[in-house]
């Protein structure tokens, strides 16, 4: 049962992320938490509500313990910019 709850929490987190991406909305801990709160308000199933609350708890824990990402390649003048290795020139 624990694995099923954990899996549902992961699925719901993924749904929230995908909904943000589909809208072209910014993806951050704050926007993810806001989307999960929206899901919580609309959800009637008790099992899914419990998983949404678990996802919100995880997002809150991770955002508190996460240090802001530093930019790479010496671009400290662009805070919040994240470079993916596949986008970098070799």
C-alpha positions as CSV (number, residue, x, y, z in Angstrom):
1,X,0.0,0.0,0.0
2,X,2.8,2.4,0.8
3,X,4.3,2.0,-2.7
4,X,0.9,2.7,-4.2
5,X,0.6,5.9,-2.2
6,X,4.1,7.0,-3.2
7,X,3.4,6.2,-6.8
8,X,0.2,8.2,-6.8
9,X,2.1,11.1,-5.2
10,X,4.7,11.0,-8.0
11,X,2.0,10.8,-10.7
12,X,0.1,13.8,-9.2
13,X,3.3,15.8,-9.0
14,X,4.0,14.9,-12.7
15,X,0.5,16.0,-13.7
16,X,1.0,19.3,-11.9
17,X,4.4,19.8,-13.7
18,X,3.0,18.8,-17.1
19,X,0.0,21.2,-16.7
20,X,2.4,24.1,-16.0
21,X,4.6,23.2,-19.0
22,X,1.5,22.8,-21.2
23,X,0.5,26.4,-20.4
24,X,4.0,27.7,-20.8
25,X,3.9,28.8,-17.2
26,X,7.1,29.3,-15.2
27,X,8.1,26.2,-13.3
28,X,9.3,26.8,-9.8
29,X,8.7,25.4,-6.3
30,X,6.2,28.2,-5.8
31,X,4.3,27.6,-9.0
32,X,4.3,23.8,-8.5
33,X,2.9,24.3,-4.9
34,X,0.3,26.7,-6.2
35,X,-0.8,24.2,-8.9
36,X,-1.0,21.4,-6.3
37,X,-3.1,23.6,-4.0
38,X,-5.4,24.2,-7.0
39,X,-5.6,20.4,-7.6
40,X,-6.3,19.9,-3.9
41,X,-9.2,22.4,-4.0
42,X,-10.8,20.6,-7.0
43,X,-10.2,17.0,-5.8
44,X,-13.0,15.0,-4.2
45,X,-11.4,11.6,-3.9
46,X,-9.9,11.2,-0.4
47,X,-7.0,9.0,-1.5
48,X,-5.9,11.5,-4.2
49,X,-6.3,14.4,-1.7
50,X,-4.0,12.6,0.7
51,X,-1.4,12.2,-2.2
52,X,-1.7,15.8,-3.2
53,X,-1.0,16.8,0.4
54,X,2.0,14.5,0.4
55,X,3.2,16.1,-2.8
56,X,2.8,19.6,-1.3
57,X,4.7,18.5,1.8
58,X,7.6,17.2,-0.4
59,X,7.7,20.4,-2.5
60,X,7.8,22.5,0.7
61,X,10.5,20.4,2.3
62,X,12.6,20.5,-0.9
63,X,12.2,24.2,-1.4
64,X,13.3,25.0,2.1
65,X,16.4,22.8,1.8
66,X,17.3,23.8,-1.7
67,X,19.9,26.4,-2.3
68,X,19.4,28.5,-5.4
69,X,21.2,27.1,-8.5
70,X,24.3,29.0,-9.6
71,X,24.6,29.7,-13.3
72,X,27.5,28.1,-15.1
73,X,30.1,29.4,-17.6
74,X,30.6,32.5,-15.6
75,X,27.2,34.0,-16.4
76,X,26.5,35.2,-12.8
77,X,24.9,38.3,-14.2
78,X,21.9,36.2,-15.2
79,X,20.5,34.8,-12.0
80,X,18.0,32.0,-12.3
81,X,19.3,30.9,-15.7
82,X,19.9,27.2,-15.9
83,X,22.0,25.7,-18.7
84,X,21.5,22.1,-19.8
85,X,24.5,20.2,-21.0
86,X,22.8,19.3,-24.2
87,X,22.4,23.1,-25.0
88,X,26.1,23.9,-24.4
89,X,28.6,24.1,-27.3
90,X,31.3,21.5,-27.2
